[in-house]
Amino acid sequence: MGGPPSSADTARAGTGGLPPRIALIGFMGSGKSTVGRLLAHALGYHFVDLDDRIEAEAGRTIGQIFAEEGEESFRRREAEALESLASEEEVVAAGGGGAPVSAGNQGFFSGVATTFYLEVSFEEFVRRAGSDPARPLLRRGMGELRSLYEARRPIYERLGRRIPTDGRRADEVAQEILEILGR
């Protein structure tokens, strides 16, 4: 959606009228981690990459979790990590591409955090992500990836304010979000 940060977050504003939690969602390769680090630095917030937190808590990579426990177990770990973020303040969180898909996680993105959807076209995603072995979902064929992309897009659009990323540097995307936040 394209609306301003929610009034619920404004009421719970953290430092200087800013929302206490900012979440970035979007498909793989949209720039969530890179933009998130820039945004957190500019705001004086701490940055949490949800996948990094899951890996640290599990003592294994996302790829290992998928291979050894399956996607369902990974998604459970993801929900637990989001739940822990709900009590943190002055945080910018980069959610995994599938985190907003689970109905149980959507409350975090729609009410607990002020959420921005970093939109990337499928073609740009392919260019950026390539064949990164750290991304288990890239092992799927292009047709299946496109279907996944198309299925997730309306969820991202419903939960976050859309910020286009194609053809833009991460600092430009971060600056747009800062301007929306009044910084």
C-alpha positions as CSV (number, residue, x, y, z in Angstrom):
1,M,0.0,0.0,0.0
2,G,1.2,3.5,-0.3
3,G,-0.1,5.1,2.9
4,P,1.9,6.8,5.7
5,P,3.2,4.9,8.7
6,S,0.3,3.7,10.8
7,S,-1.2,5.8,13.5
8,A,-0.7,2.9,15.9
9,D,3.0,3.3,15.5
10,T,2.9,7.1,15.7
11,A,1.1,6.7,19.1
12,R,3.9,4.3,20.2
13,A,6.6,6.5,18.7
14,G,10.2,6.0,19.9
15,T,13.0,8.5,19.7
16,G,12.1,11.9,18.3
17,G,8.6,10.8,17.1
18,L,10.0,7.9,15.1
19,P,8.3,4.5,15.2
20,P,10.0,2.2,17.6
21,R,10.2,-0.7,15.1
22,I,10.7,-0.4,11.3
23,A,10.5,-3.5,9.2
24,L,11.6,-4.0,5.6
25,I,9.9,-6.7,3.5
26,G,10.2,-7.8,-0.1
27,F,11.3,-10.6,-2.3
28,M,14.9,-11.9,-2.4
29,G,17.3,-9.4,-3.8
30,S,15.2,-6.4,-3.0
31,G,17.9,-4.9,-0.8
32,K,16.3,-5.4,2.6
33,S,19.6,-6.0,4.4
34,T,21.6,-3.4,2.7
35,V,18.9,-0.7,3.0
36,G,18.2,-1.8,6.6
37,R,21.7,-1.2,7.7
38,L,21.8,2.2,6.1
39,L,18.5,3.2,7.6
40,A,19.4,2.0,11.1
41,H,22.7,3.9,11.0
42,A,21.0,7.1,9.9
43,L,18.4,6.8,12.6
44,G,20.7,5.6,15.4
45,Y,18.7,2.4,15.6
46,H,20.2,-1.1,15.7
47,F,19.8,-3.4,12.7
48,V,18.5,-7.0,12.8
49,D,18.6,-9.2,9.8
50,L,16.0,-11.8,10.7
51,D,17.9,-14.6,8.8
52,D,21.1,-13.7,10.7
53,R,19.3,-13.9,14.0
54,I,17.9,-17.3,13.2
55,E,21.3,-18.6,12.1
56,A,22.9,-17.3,15.3
57,E,20.2,-18.9,17.5
58,A,20.3,-22.2,15.6
59,G,24.0,-22.4,15.2
60,R,23.5,-23.3,11.6
61,T,23.0,-21.6,8.3
62,I,19.6,-21.1,6.7
63,G,20.6,-23.7,4.1
64,Q,21.5,-26.2,6.8
65,I,18.2,-25.6,8.6
66,F,16.2,-26.1,5.3
67,A,18.2,-29.3,4.5
68,E,18.2,-30.8,8.0
69,E,14.8,-29.7,9.4
70,G,12.8,-28.5,6.3
71,E,11.1,-25.3,5.5
72,E,8.3,-25.7,8.1
73,S,10.9,-25.8,10.9
74,F,12.6,-22.7,9.5
75,R,9.3,-20.9,9.3
76,R,8.6,-21.7,13.0
77,R,12.0,-20.3,13.9
78,E,11.3,-17.2,11.8
79,A,8.0,-16.7,13.7
80,E,9.8,-17.0,17.1
81,A,12.4,-14.5,16.0
82,L,9.7,-12.0,14.9
83,E,8.0,-12.5,18.3
84,S,11.2,-11.5,20.1
85,L,11.5,-8.4,17.9
86,A,8.1,-7.2,19.0
87,S,9.5,-6.2,22.4
88,E,12.6,-4.4,21.0
89,E,12.7,-0.7,20.3
90,E,14.8,1.5,18.1
91,V,15.2,-1.4,15.7
92,V,15.2,-1.7,11.9
93,A,14.5,-5.3,10.9
94,A,15.0,-7.0,7.5
95,G,12.5,-9.8,7.3
96,G,13.2,-12.8,5.1
97,G,11.2,-12.9,1.9
98,G,8.8,-15.4,3.2
99,A,8.3,-14.0,6.7
100,P,5.2,-11.9,5.8
101,V,3.5,-14.8,4.0
102,S,2.6,-16.6,7.2
103,A,-0.7,-15.4,8.6
104,G,0.8,-15.6,12.1
105,N,3.5,-13.2,11.3
106,Q,1.4,-10.6,9.5
107,G,0.4,-8.8,12.8
108,F,4.0,-7.9,13.3
109,F,4.2,-6.2,9.9
110,S,0.8,-4.6,10.0
111,G,0.6,-3.4,13.6
112,V,3.8,-3.9,15.6
113,A,6.2,-2.3,13.1
114,T,6.0,0.4,10.6
115,T,6.6,-1.6,7.4
116,F,8.1,-0.7,4.0
117,Y,7.8,-3.0,1.0
118,L,11.0,-2.9,-1.0
119,E,9.6,-3.7,-4.5
120,V,11.9,-5.4,-7.0
121,S,10.8,-6.6,-10.4
122,F,11.3,-10.3,-11.1
123,E,13.9,-9.5,-13.8
124,E,15.9,-7.4,-11.4
125,F,15.6,-10.1,-8.7
126,V,17.1,-12.6,-11.1
127,R,20.0,-10.2,-11.9
128,R,20.7,-9.4,-8.3
129,A,20.3,-12.8,-6.7
130,G,21.9,-14.8,-9.4
131,S,22.6,-18.3,-8.1
132,D,23.6,-17.4,-4.6
133,P,24.1,-20.8,-2.8
134,A,23.1,-19.1,0.5
135,R,19.5,-18.8,-0.7
136,P,17.9,-22.3,-0.6
137,L,14.8,-21.1,-2.6
138,L,17.0,-20.4,-5.6
139,R,17.4,-24.1,-6.2
140,R,13.9,-24.1,-7.6
141,G,13.3,-23.5,-11.3
142,M,12.6,-20.1,-12.8
143,G,8.9,-21.0,-13.3
144,E,8.5,-21.9,-9.7
145,L,10.4,-18.8,-8.5
146,R,8.1,-16.6,-10.7
147,S,5.0,-18.2,-9.2
148,L,6.4,-17.7,-5.7
149,Y,7.2,-14.0,-6.6
150,E,3.7,-13.5,-7.9
151,A,2.0,-15.1,-4.9
152,R,4.0,-13.1,-2.4
153,R,3.7,-9.7,-4.1
154,P,0.1,-8.9,-3.0
155,I,0.9,-9.8,0.6
156,Y,3.9,-7.4,0.5
157,E,1.7,-4.7,-1.1
158,R,-1.0,-5.1,1.6
159,L,1.5,-5.0,4.6
160,G,4.0,-2.3,3.7
161,R,4.3,1.0,2.0
162,R,5.7,0.4,-1.5
163,I,9.2,1.7,-2.2
164,P,10.5,0.8,-5.7
165,T,14.1,-0.4,-5.9
166,D,14.8,-1.2,-9.5
167,G,17.6,1.0,-11.0
168,R,18.2,2.6,-7.6
169,R,21.1,2.5,-5.2
170,A,20.5,1.4,-1.6
171,D,21.3,4.8,-0.3
172,E,18.6,6.4,-2.5
173,V,16.0,3.9,-1.2
174,A,17.1,4.5,2.4
175,Q,16.8,8.3,1.8
176,E,13.3,7.9,0.5
177,I,12.3,6.0,3.6
178,L,14.0,8.6,5.8
179,E,12.0,11.4,4.1
180,I,8.7,9.5,4.6
181,L,9.7,9.3,8.3
182,G,10.3,13.0,8.4
183,R,14.1,12.8,8.6
